[in-house]
C-alpha cells in the first residue's frame, strides 16, 4: 500500500470526480472533497473496492444517489484520464463499449460532457451561430413529452418544478354525515324541534343535506431496482398530492411495505423526500408485489380505504416472487376501492404486450391501465380519476384472457 496516497494526481482525480457527481445532481462540495482526501491520507487503499467504499461514505447521502455514484465511479476510476480524452475529443456523450454493460444514466453522461468548455471555445472564436426556430417545439412542450429516464439533470430539475404545479381536480363524494341547509330534501328533526320550542305558535321546518368531501387517495409506489429511474419523480408527485388535499395516504414497496404519508406532509419538498428516503429500507432492491399488497390489505386497507377511495398503483408489474398470491390480493384491493388505477412506465413502448405473469394476473382487477413515464402522462391522470366509469375494467379483463 502506498504510504502517501495523496501524492501525485490522486487528489486531483478526487476533485474531478466530485465535480462530475455535483454536475449529476449529488450535493458534493468542498467539505466532502476535503474529508475524502483526509480519509485517504489516513487509511489509504490497496485495491479498487477500498477506494469505492471510502468515496461512497463521503459523497453519497441518500439511497437514491447510489446508482448515479456507481455508474460515475465505474466510468471514471476505470481510467481517470477519460475526462482529458473527452475534453480533447469533444465527445457529446460517454458510451460503454461493452454491449452487455448497463446503460449509463443520462445524468452521468451529461455530467461528463465538457459543455462549458465547448461554449467558451465558441465564444472565443467570435463566430455567430444562427438558428432557424421554425418548425420547432418549445422547451416546455419537449419537456412534457420527454421520458423521465432520458432527462438530464437540468431537465429533471425543470420537471420537478412542473410537477409541483400539477393538480388533481377530483370531484367530492357524498358522505353519511349531514349538515344544515335551507334547501334540503330531508327534515332535520333536531333543529326543527328546537325551533318549535322557541316559537310554539309556528313549526318552522329545518332541512339537512349530506356532507361532501374529497375521497381518500391512496398511492402505492414501487421503488424496486427496475423502477429506479421513475420512483424519485413519483415521490415528487406524491408530495404534491399530499399537500394539495387531505386524506392522502402514500406507501412505497419493494420487498416490504413502508408508509411515508407522515413524511410527505412537510411543506418543504427536499426535507420531505429526504425523510421519506431515510425511512425506506428496501430502495432499489427486489420486488414482492403480492407480499406487499397482502401487508397493505391486512394492516392498512380498513384504515385508509373508505368513502369512495381511489387507489393509484405505480409499478411495472415485474414480480420476483413468481406472483404468488398476487391475484387474490389484487381482487381484495379491487373490492375495497371505488377506482383502482395502474400506472405502468412500460406502456411507453409501442409494442408493449402483457406477457409477464405478474402483469397478466394484475390486469383483470384494475379499472384503468395507463402509462406514467413523463409529465404529460401525470397531468392526464386528473382526467382519469375524475371519471367514474368502471366499464374499462371489463375491457381489460377481456384483453388479458
ZABA-950979 format. One record per residue (C-alpha): residue in one letter; x, y, z. Coordinates in steps of 0.02 Angstrom, whole numbers. Example, Ala and Ser with C-alpha at 12.3 -4.5 7.8 and 13.67 -1.06 7.14 Angstrom:
2
   type        X        Y        Z
      A      615     -225      390
      S      684      -53      357
***
This chain:
401
   type        X        Y        Z
      X        0        0        0
      X       64      171      -43
      X      113      269      111
      X       62      438       45
      X      -88      411      -66
      X     -123      594      -92
      X       40      617     -187
      X       38      625     -374
      X     -132      651     -455
      X     -246      558     -335
      X     -307      718     -251
      X     -337      799     -421
      X     -433      645     -480
      X     -543      650     -325
      X     -579      834     -359
      X     -626      797     -540
      X     -734      652     -485
      X     -826      762     -361
      X     -862      888     -499
      X     -942      750     -603
      X    -1052      696     -458
      X    -1102      876     -424
      X    -1149      900     -606
      X    -1252      740     -597
      X    -1355      810     -453
      X    -1265      748     -297
      X    -1232      875     -159
      X    -1042      860     -157
      X     -950     1016     -103
      X     -776     1064      -41
      X     -804      993      136
      X     -844      820       65
      X     -692      828      -51
      X     -575      877       92
      X     -646      739      202
      X     -618      611       63
      X     -437      666       39
      X     -405      663      227
      X     -481      490      238
      X     -368      427      100
      X     -215      502      184
      X     -259      416      348
      X     -324      248      288
      X     -253      227      114
      X     -312       92       -5
      X     -240      -67      -77
      X     -373     -107     -207
      X     -513      -25     -306
      X     -650      -84     -188
      X     -569        6      -42
      X     -570      168     -140
      X     -752      140     -188
      X     -816      124      -10
      X     -710      267       53
      X     -778      387      -78
      X     -953      315      -59
      X     -953      353      128
      X     -905      534       95
      X    -1005      577      -61
      X    -1169      478      -52
      X    -1300      549       67
      X    -1462      469        3
      X    -1506      294      -53
      X    -1570      352     -223
      X    -1399      428     -262
      X    -1309      261     -261
      X    -1346      213     -441
      X    -1278      379     -506
      X    -1124      359     -398
      X    -1094      180     -455
      X    -1104      225     -639
      X     -991      376     -620
      X     -865      278     -517
      X     -861      135     -643
      X     -826      253     -787
      X     -706      374     -704
      X     -598      261     -598
      X     -584      130     -733
      X     -469      258     -813
      X     -460      429     -727
      X     -391      508     -886
      X     -556      480     -975
      X     -605      661     -941
      X     -449      726    -1026
      X     -481      617    -1178
      X     -660      678    -1186
      X     -609      859    -1172
      X     -489      839    -1317
      X     -608      737    -1425
      X     -761      843    -1377
      X     -872      691    -1364
      X    -1055      735    -1329
      X    -1099      578    -1230
      X     -997      444    -1145
      X    -1031      270    -1212
      X     -980      100    -1146
      X     -901      -15    -1274
      X     -961     -173    -1191
      X    -1131     -218    -1262
      X    -1178     -311    -1104
      X    -1140     -164     -990
      X    -1279      -72     -903
      X    -1346       80     -992
      X    -1270      238     -922
      X    -1385      366     -845
      X    -1414      524     -945
      X    -1365      624     -791
      X    -1193      541     -783
      X    -1166      558     -970
      X    -1202      743     -973
      X    -1104      771     -812
      X     -951      709     -907
      X     -986      819    -1057
      X     -875      973    -1073
      X    -1021     1089    -1110
      X     -944     1240    -1026
      X     -779     1225    -1119
      X     -869     1198    -1282
      X     -965     1360    -1261
      X     -807     1451    -1208
      X     -718     1393    -1365
      X     -864     1450    -1471
      X     -866     1620    -1387
      X     -679     1642    -1409
      X     -692     1605    -1594
      X     -809     1753    -1611
      X     -917     1665    -1739
      X    -1103     1693    -1734
      X    -1222     1547    -1746
      X    -1395     1574    -1814
      X    -1539     1458    -1775
      X    -1696     1436    -1877
      X    -1835     1419    -1749
      X    -1969     1373    -1874
      X    -2049     1201    -1861
      X    -1977     1176    -1687
      X    -2062     1143    -1521
      X    -2046     1249    -1366
      X    -1943     1187    -1220
      X    -2099     1163    -1116
      X    -2180     1052    -1249
      X    -2024      947    -1266
      X    -2009      929    -1077
      X    -2190      874    -1063
      X    -2162      731    -1185
      X    -1988      678    -1129
      X    -1963      515    -1037
      X    -1903      533     -857
      X    -1768      404     -892
      X    -1694      509    -1034
      X    -1690      675     -942
      X    -1530      764     -898
      X    -1502      839     -726
      X    -1560     1012     -781
      X    -1716      937     -861
      X    -1752      838     -703
      X    -1749      999     -602
      X    -1869     1081     -726
      X    -1981      927     -720
      X    -1988      936     -531
      X    -2047     1117     -542
      X    -2179     1067     -670
      X    -2239      925     -560
      X    -2260     1047     -415
      X    -2391     1138     -520
      X    -2497      984     -553
      X    -2669      969     -475
      X    -2793      827     -459
      X    -2969      901     -476
      X    -3060      752     -401
      X    -3246      777     -376
      X    -3316      770     -200
      X    -3415      620     -141
      X    -3566      619      -26
      X    -3540      551      148
      X    -3662      481      275
      X    -3647      634      384
      X    -3765      782      365
      X    -3753      970      375
      X    -3890     1100      392
      X    -3960     1179      235
      X    -4101     1297      189
      X    -4144     1192       36
      X    -4135     1010       79
      X    -4240      858       43
      X    -4230      786      219
      X    -4303      864      377
      X    -4181      896      519
      X    -4286      840      668
      X    -4167      908      799
      X    -4163     1084      728
      X    -4349     1077      693
      X    -4392     1034      874
      X    -4276     1170      937
      X    -4368     1293      826
      X    -4537     1236      896
      X    -4476     1268     1074
      X    -4427     1444     1027
      X    -4587     1478      928
      X    -4729     1365      990
      X    -4860     1450      881
      X    -4771     1402      721
      X    -4674     1250      664
      X    -4529     1305      554
      X    -4454     1158      463
      X    -4265     1139      459
      X    -4181     1038      323
      X    -4017      946      304
      X    -3911      877      162
      X    -3768      754      151
      X    -3594      821      179
      X    -3472      807       35
      X    -3283      797       40
      X    -3137      735      -61
      X    -3124      546      -71
      X    -2967      469        4
      X    -2821      446     -117
      X    -2702      301      -86
      X    -2541      290     -188
      X    -2436      131     -188
      X    -2269      163     -273
      X    -2143       31     -325
      X    -1965       83     -278
      X    -1875      -75     -335
      X    -1723      -77     -448
      X    -1825      -91     -608
      X    -1919       69     -562
      X    -1766      165     -504
      X    -1772      296     -642
      X    -1954      339     -606
      X    -1978      318     -418
      X    -1898      485     -373
      X    -2011      582     -491
      X    -2163      491     -424
      X    -2112      537     -247
      X    -2118      720     -300
      X    -2291      689     -372
      X    -2346      605     -210
      X    -2283      754     -111
      X    -2386      872     -219
      X    -2545      769     -197
      X    -2518      751       -9
      X    -2501      939       16
      X    -2643      980     -103
      X    -2783      889      -12
      X    -2822      798      148
      X    -2843      610      168
      X    -2699      564       54
      X    -2600      409      102
      X    -2436      361       17
      X    -2343      197       27
      X    -2185      129      -53
      X    -2149      -54      -82
      X    -2009     -163     -146
      X    -1978     -311      -33
      X    -2079     -232      108
      X    -2216     -102      131
      X    -2174       70      203
      X    -2296      208      249
      X    -2219      377      206
      X    -2376      484      221
      X    -2316      575      377
      X    -2150      622      297
      X    -2231      691      139
      X    -2342      808      239
      X    -2196      928      262
      X    -2210     1082      153
      X    -2025     1084      108
      X    -2008      958      -32
      X    -1822      924       -5
      X    -1843      892      180
      X    -1997      785      149
      X    -1913      674       19
      X    -1755      662      122
      X    -1853      599      273
      X    -1953      481      164
      X    -1799      406       81
      X    -1718      377      251
      X    -1870      281      312
      X    -1869      166      159
      X    -1751       19      187
      X    -1779      -77       25
      X    -1739       57     -103
      X    -1681      -10     -273
      X    -1697     -190     -216
      X    -1809     -332     -273
      X    -1997     -334     -297
      X    -2125     -436     -199
      X    -2289     -361     -258
      X    -2402     -499     -193
      X    -2321     -498      -20
      X    -2328     -308       -5
      X    -2510     -300      -61
      X    -2551     -431       69
      X    -2469     -321      201
      X    -2571     -172      143
      X    -2735     -266      138
      X    -2710     -340      312
      X    -2640     -187      402
      X    -2698      -30      311
      X    -2847      -59      197
      X    -2981      -35      331
      X    -2894      122      395
      X    -2869      216      232
      X    -2993      142      107
      X    -3165      214      141
      X    -3296      332       68
      X    -3256      302     -115
      X    -3067      291     -103
      X    -2962      300     -261
      X    -2807      190     -264
      X    -2661      227     -382
      X    -2540       83     -406
      X    -2372      131     -482
      X    -2269      -20     -535
      X    -2202     -110     -688
      X    -2282     -273     -631
      X    -2119     -372     -632
      X    -2134     -480     -476
      X    -1987     -576     -402
      X    -2096     -699     -306
      X    -2172     -776     -463
      X    -2335     -685     -421
      X    -2379     -799     -276
      X    -2546     -742     -203
      X    -2546     -587     -314
      X    -2713     -622     -397
      X    -2800     -647     -230
      X    -2730     -485     -156
      X    -2773     -384     -312
      X    -2951     -449     -305
      X    -2965     -396     -122
      X    -2891     -224     -158
      X    -3009     -200     -304
      X    -3161     -236     -197
      X    -3104     -112      -64
      X    -3092       42     -175
      X    -3206      138     -290
      X    -3074      150     -425
      X    -2908       61     -450
      X    -2786      143     -571
      X    -2624       60     -626
      X    -2484      170     -691
      X    -2351       69     -781
      X    -2196      151     -860
      X    -2177        1     -977
      X    -2325       65    -1078
      X    -2210      195    -1155
      X    -2159       60    -1278
      X    -2274       49    -1428
      X    -2258     -139    -1443
      X    -2294     -175    -1260
      X    -2390     -336    -1226
      X    -2439     -404    -1054
      X    -2333     -562    -1065
      X    -2259     -559     -890
      X    -2351     -671     -768
      X    -2371     -534     -638
      X    -2445     -412     -763
      X    -2570     -539     -829
      X    -2629     -579     -652
      X    -2650     -397     -602
      X    -2730     -330     -760
      X    -2907     -400     -739
      X    -2931     -310     -574
      X    -2888     -132     -622
      X    -3008        0     -690
      X    -2876       94     -791
      X    -2708       41     -858
      X    -2607      194     -908
      X    -2429      245     -941
      X    -2334      358     -821
      X    -2164      398     -893
      X    -2170      587     -921
      X    -2253      746     -858
      X    -2393      737     -987
      X    -2449      566     -927
      X    -2456      628     -748
      X    -2556      781     -797
      X    -2681      670     -888
      X    -2708      572     -729
      X    -2832      702     -666
      X    -2950      665     -811
      X    -2941      479     -773
      X    -2979      499     -588
      X    -3120      623     -619
      X    -3217      498     -723
      X    -3322      368     -633
      X    -3348      246     -775
      X    -3298       70     -723
      X    -3325      -14     -892
      X    -3139       -6     -930
      X    -3111     -147     -805
      X    -3210     -268     -909
      X    -3117     -217    -1066
      X    -2953     -250     -977
      X    -3018     -417     -912
      X    -3061     -471    -1089
      X    -2894     -411    -1157
      X    -2794     -511    -1028
      X    -2880     -676    -1065
***
